[in-house]
Amino acid sequence: MPHSARCPAPAKINLALHVTGQTADGYHALESLVAFCQPADELSLEPAQGDRAVTLETGGPFGTELDNDDNLVLKAATLLAGRFPVAFGEAGAIRFKLEKNLPVASGIGGGSADAAAALLLLRGMLDLPLNDSALMALGAELGSDVPMCLASSALVARGRGIDIEPVSGFPELFLVLVNPGVSVSTPAVFAALEQKHNPPLALLPERLAAEALTDWLAGQRNDLQPPALKLAPAVGEVLSVLEKAGAALSRMSGSGATCFGLFADLAEAQEAARSIAASRSGWWVMATQTADFGMDRACPDRG
């Protein structure tokens, strides 16, 4: 393995998330409109020395909050090593470096995004014979959010979250992301969900302009938001602050506690982010915009 490479693991935003049922094996059936944006964790992969085949180093604002021995990056490597032992044996020792820029357990991808980046890096660096569909199938073994984080482009996810339909012509949206510094347990949120059979997403508008999409989103829901509010009342404060800052729509992403507000343009989002950050010093606040990253985003490290 002659060179190193890096791959962004962008934030995943559930713009709407409907829980439509629960299967006999305990999985919840979902329908979610998902978009991706900066900020992103940054994962790199390089040759290493030592006896351990795969190691992980973490840094960044939230790196100290991770358990490196139980990280989805290493689980992704273990999964692929089991399928392609010869390729891993020939590669020798390799080291991941993770710059953790996204809050942990925050409803915006996090570990799933990191696992997706690891799969993309390993496929490219080790020249593994896996097309995108095969890689997504392997990703689903790691977690329901991993296939959508592999795609990292606007999509509708259904079922467990692994049935993915790309959304073409998705407009650029301007957001403020806010996390109050509270971690929310996804299993606890689902356990507190009172109604597990809810209406699915409405049909997307034919014309996917930002204003029309915002109007459409106002008629949708995040069914995990009510139970998360009970478990983490700070979510309600975040939503109220975003609304007061001028958001056209404010909603929780995933199982929380990160929330987003939609704004007319980047300047408005940046001004709202500055105002919120100034009044809530302990909160993580970020102005951003949606983008499509795709499955070819891993690239040689020139830094």
C-alpha positions in Angstrom: 0.0 0.0 0.0 2.2 2.8 -1.3 0.3 5.9 -0.3 -2.2 7.3 2.1 -5.7 8.5 1.4 -8.5 10.4 3.1 -12.2 10.6 3.0 -14.8 13.0 4.5 -17.6 11.6 6.6 -20.2 14.4 6.3 -23.1 15.1 8.6 -26.4 13.3 7.8 -29.5 15.3 8.3 -32.9 13.7 8.6 -35.0 16.5 7.2 -38.1 14.3 7.9 -38.3 10.9 9.6 -41.5 8.9 9.8 -41.8 5.7 11.8 -44.3 3.6 9.8 -44.3 0.3 11.7 -42.3 -2.4 13.5 -41.3 -5.8 12.1 -41.5 -9.1 14.0 -37.7 -9.1 14.5 -37.9 -5.7 16.3 -36.7 -3.4 13.6 -38.6 -0.2 13.0 -39.8 0.6 9.5 -38.9 4.1 8.5 -39.3 6.6 5.8 -36.8 9.5 5.8 -35.8 12.3 3.5 -32.0 12.7 4.1 -29.5 15.3 3.0 -25.8 15.7 3.8 -23.7 18.7 4.6 -20.5 20.0 6.2 -19.1 19.7 8.8 -17.6 16.3 8.3 -15.4 14.0 10.3 -12.2 13.4 8.3 -10.8 9.8 8.1 -7.4 8.9 6.7 -5.7 5.6 6.1 -2.0 4.9 5.8 0.6 2.1 6.0 1.8 1.5 9.6 4.3 -0.4 11.6 3.6 -2.9 14.3 2.0 -6.2 15.1 -1.7 -5.1 15.0 -3.1 -5.3 11.5 -5.4 -2.3 11.9 -5.2 0.5 14.4 -7.1 3.7 15.0 -6.0 7.1 16.2 -8.5 9.8 17.1 -8.3 13.5 17.4 -10.4 16.6 16.8 -12.9 18.5 19.0 -14.8 15.3 19.9 -12.1 12.7 19.7 -11.7 12.1 23.4 -15.4 11.1 23.6 -14.8 8.0 21.5 -14.1 4.4 22.6 -11.4 3.4 20.1 -11.7 -0.3 20.9 -15.4 -0.3 20.1 -15.4 2.0 17.1 -17.4 1.4 13.8 -14.2 2.2 11.8 -12.5 -0.8 13.3 -15.6 -2.9 12.9 -15.8 -2.0 9.2 -12.2 -3.1 8.8 -12.8 -6.4 10.6 -15.8 -7.0 8.4 -13.9 -6.5 5.2 -10.8 -8.4 6.5 -13.1 -11.4 7.0 -14.2 -11.2 3.3 -10.8 -10.4 1.8 -8.1 -11.9 4.1 -5.5 -12.1 1.3 -5.8 -8.4 0.4 -5.4 -7.5 4.1 -2.5 -9.9 4.6 -0.7 -8.3 1.6 -1.3 -4.8 2.9 0.3 -5.5 6.3 -0.3 -3.1 9.2 -2.5 -0.1 8.4 -3.6 2.9 10.5 -6.7 5.0 10.5 -6.6 8.5 11.7 -10.0 10.0 12.6 -10.5 13.8 13.0 -13.8 13.8 15.0 -15.5 17.1 14.2 -19.1 15.9 14.7 -20.7 15.6 18.1 -21.0 12.0 19.4 -24.4 10.3 19.7 -26.0 13.4 18.2 -28.4 12.2 15.4 -26.3 13.4 12.4 -24.5 10.2 11.3 -21.4 10.2 13.4 -20.2 6.6 13.8 -22.1 5.4 10.7 -20.5 8.1 8.6 -17.1 7.1 9.9 -17.8 3.5 9.1 -18.9 4.4 5.6 -15.7 6.4 5.1 -13.6 3.4 6.3 -15.3 1.1 3.8 -14.6 3.6 0.9 -11.0 4.0 1.9 -10.4 0.3 2.2 -12.0 -0.5 -1.1 -9.9 2.0 -2.8 -6.5 1.5 -1.0 -6.7 -2.3 -1.2 -8.3 -2.4 -4.6 -11.1 -4.7 -3.4 -13.5 -6.1 -6.0 -16.7 -4.4 -4.7 -19.1 -2.3 -6.7 -21.2 0.3 -5.0 -24.2 -2.1 -4.5 -22.0 -4.7 -2.9 -20.4 -2.2 -0.6 -23.8 -0.9 0.5 -24.9 -4.5 1.3 -21.8 -4.9 3.5 -22.4 -1.5 5.1 -25.9 -2.6 6.1 -24.3 -5.4 8.2 -22.7 -2.6 10.3 -25.8 -0.5 10.8 -28.9 0.8 9.2 -27.5 4.3 8.6 -24.2 3.1 6.9 -25.6 2.6 3.4 -27.1 6.1 3.3 -23.8 7.5 4.7 -22.0 5.7 1.9 -24.1 7.5 -0.6 -23.9 10.9 1.1 -26.2 12.4 -1.4 -29.9 13.5 -1.1 -32.1 10.4 -0.8 -35.2 8.8 0.6 -34.5 5.9 2.9 -37.1 3.3 3.7 -37.6 0.1 5.7 -34.7 -0.3 8.2 -33.2 2.6 6.4 -31.2 0.5 3.9 -33.7 0.7 1.0 -32.4 3.9 -0.7 -33.8 6.0 -3.5 -31.7 8.9 -4.7 -33.4 12.2 -5.1 -32.2 14.0 -8.2 -32.4 17.8 -8.6 -32.3 18.4 -4.9 -32.0 22.1 -4.1 -29.3 23.7 -2.0 -30.6 24.3 1.5 -29.1 26.6 4.1 -29.1 25.3 7.6 -28.0 26.1 11.2 -27.1 22.9 13.1 -27.3 23.1 16.9 -26.5 20.5 19.5 -26.9 21.5 23.2 -24.2 19.2 24.4 -26.6 16.4 25.3 -26.1 12.8 24.2 -29.3 10.9 23.4 -29.5 7.1 23.3 -31.2 6.0 20.1 -32.5 2.7 21.6 -34.0 4.8 24.5 -35.8 7.1 22.1 -37.3 4.2 20.1 -38.3 2.5 23.4 -40.1 5.7 24.4 -41.9 6.0 21.1 -45.6 5.5 21.9 -47.0 5.3 18.3 -45.0 3.0 16.0 -47.5 2.9 13.1 -47.6 6.4 11.5 -48.4 7.7 8.0 -45.5 7.6 5.5 -43.9 10.6 3.8 -46.1 12.5 1.4 -45.0 12.5 -2.2 -42.2 15.0 -2.8 -43.2 18.1 -4.8 -42.6 17.8 -8.5 -40.6 21.0 -8.5 -37.8 20.7 -6.0 -37.1 24.4 -5.4 -36.0 25.3 -1.9 -39.1 27.2 -1.0 -41.4 24.4 -2.2 -39.4 21.8 -0.4 -39.5 23.9 2.8 -43.3 24.1 2.5 -43.5 20.4 1.9 -41.2 19.7 5.0 -43.5 21.7 7.2 -46.2 19.1 6.6 -43.9 16.2 7.5 -42.5 15.1 10.9 -39.8 13.5 12.9 -41.6 10.9 14.8 -38.7 10.5 17.2 -38.8 14.1 18.2 -41.6 13.8 20.9 -40.0 10.9 22.8 -36.6 12.7 22.5 -38.1 15.8 24.0 -39.2 13.8 27.0 -35.7 12.2 27.5 -33.8 15.4 26.7 -35.8 18.6 27.4 -32.9 20.6 26.0 -34.0 19.7 22.5 -37.1 21.8 23.0 -35.0 24.8 24.0 -32.9 24.3 20.9 -36.0 24.3 18.6 -37.3 27.4 20.3 -34.0 29.2 19.9 -33.8 28.3 16.2 -37.4 29.6 15.7 -36.6 32.8 17.4 -33.5 33.2 15.3 -35.7 33.3 12.2 -35.7 29.7 10.9 -38.4 29.0 8.4 -38.5 25.5 9.8 -36.8 23.9 12.9 -36.7 20.2 13.6 -34.6 17.5 15.3 -32.5 15.3 13.2 -32.5 11.5 13.7 -32.9 10.5 17.3 -31.3 13.8 18.5 -30.2 15.8 20.2 -28.9 17.9 17.2 -31.6 20.1 15.6 -31.5 22.1 12.4 -33.1 25.3 11.2 -33.7 26.2 7.6 -32.9 29.7 6.4 -33.3 31.6 3.1 -29.6 31.9 2.4 -26.1 31.4 3.8 -25.8 34.9 5.1 -29.0 34.6 7.2 -27.8 31.2 8.5 -24.4 32.6 9.5 -26.0 35.5 11.3 -28.4 33.2 13.1 -25.5 30.9 14.1 -23.5 33.8 15.4 -26.4 35.0 17.5 -27.1 31.6 18.9 -23.5 30.8 19.7 -23.1 34.1 21.5 -26.1 33.5 23.7 -25.4 29.7 24.4 -21.7 29.3 24.9 -21.9 25.6 25.8 -23.7 24.7 22.6 -22.2 23.4 19.3 -23.5 25.7 16.5 -22.7 25.5 12.8 -24.1 27.4 9.7 -23.9 25.2 6.6 -25.5 24.2 3.3 -26.4 20.9 1.8 -24.2 19.2 -0.8 -23.8 15.9 -2.6 -20.6 14.0 -1.7 -21.1 10.7 -3.5 -19.3 7.4 -3.2 -16.1 8.4 -5.1 -15.1 11.0 -2.5 -12.1 9.1 -1.1 -8.9 10.5 -2.6 -5.1 10.4 -2.2 -3.8 12.5 0.7 -1.7 15.3 -0.6 -1.4 17.0 2.7 
